Amino acid sequence: MEVKEAMTVSPDAAATGTTLLELAQRMRDEDIGSIPVGENDRLVGMVTDRDIVVRCVANQQDVASMTAGEIMTKNVSWCFDDIDLSEAAHMMEERRIRRLPVINRDKRLVGMLSVGDISRASTELAGEALREVSRVGD
């Protein structure tokens, strides 16, 4: 099975100038924990709920004025939509991440792959990925 058959399709990327307050409200409303950040239909970063707390709130910054571009993780792991799902799951295991942006061969953001998406396709594969992603220590 290819990633595109399991992923959540067409995530709306936030612009780098989107405020963290807007991102937090979107996360609440859509019940999601991360939002890709894009410029000109290209993936440039990722903001998670944890990023907002650790990089903004804990540093007593203003969530209404800080932007995605100021706190996003820039070197984001991603995968192509046409690779095998097990390969993407292995990437998530190695990098210990629960969500993986998916791009097509034109390098356009086309989806997001989560451990939950993998579990709908293969409980065995999802179990392995979740076990590794959640592993404490090394």
N, C-alpha and C positions, 0 to 999 in steps of 0.2 A: 504494500500500500504506500502511495506517495503522500508526502506531507499535505499537499493541497486537498486531499480527500478527508483529512482529519482536522485541519486548522479551523479557527474562527476566521471567517472571511471579512475582508475590507474594514480593518480597524481605522477609525478616523484619527489621524495623527494630529497632534497639537502643534501650533506654531511656536517658535522659540520665544516669542513675546507674550504668550498666554500666561496669565498670572497663576500662581500656585493656588490661590483661592478658587479660581475657575476649574483648575485641574482636580482639586480635592472634591468640589461639588459634583463634577462629572464622575469621578470614581465612586462617590456615594450613590448617585442616581443610576449608574450603570452596573453597580456592584462589581467593580473591577479593581485590581490592585496596581496596575501599571498602564501607562499611556505612552505610545511611541511619539517621538518628536520629529517633525519633518520640515524640510524646506524644499520647495519646488518638487514635491512628490518624491523626495529622497529621504531615507532614514538618516537622521543626524544624531539621535540620542534617544534616551528613555528616561522617564520619570516614574518612580514607584511611590506608593504611599509611604514607605519607609524613608525614601529620599526627602520627602516633604517634612517628615518629623525630625529626622536626624540633621539634615542640612539647613533647615529653616527654623522650625519651631524650637528645637533644642538650643539653637544659637540666638534665640530671641529676635528673629528677623520677622518682617511684616509679610504675612502670606498674601495680603491684598496687593502688594507692590512688587514682590519678587517674582521673577519669571522662570519659565521652564528652562530657558537657555542658561540661566544662572546656576541651576543646581542639577541639570540633567547629567546622566552618565553618558559620556561621549563615545567611548570605545565599546559599542554594544555588539554582543554576539548575535548572529543571525544565521538563517539557513535559506537555501533555495526551496521553492515550492515543489520542485520535481524530484527531490531526493527521497530515498526510502525513509519511512517513518522511524524505523529502528535506528538509522544513522542520526537522525535529529534527536531522538531520545538519548542516544549515546553522547551527543554533544552536550545535552542538558545535564547528564550525569557528570561528565568530565568537568564542566564549568560550574556545576552546582547551582543551576538556575531553574526556576519553575516556569518561566515564560520566555519564549523565543520568537522574535519578529521573523516574519517570512517575507522574502522578496522573490520576484520573478527574475528571469534571465535578463530583463531590461533594467534590473536593479530598482524596480518600483515596489514599494511596500504593498503587499497584497493580503496579508493576514498575520495572525498571531497564533502560536502553538503553545498550549499550556499542558501541564501534566493531566489536567482534567480532559482535555481534548484527546490525549493519547489513551486515557482510560476507556473512553467510549469506543476506541478502535481495538484495543488490546489490554485487558486487565493485567496480563502477565508482564507486558512491556512497561506499562505504567507503574506497576509495583516495583520493578527493578529501578526505574528512573527515580521514583519518589524515595526509595530507600537510600539511594546514593545522594540525591539532592539534600535530603534531611540529615545525612550522617553528621554527627558531631565530632569535631577534631579530625586530625589526620595522622 
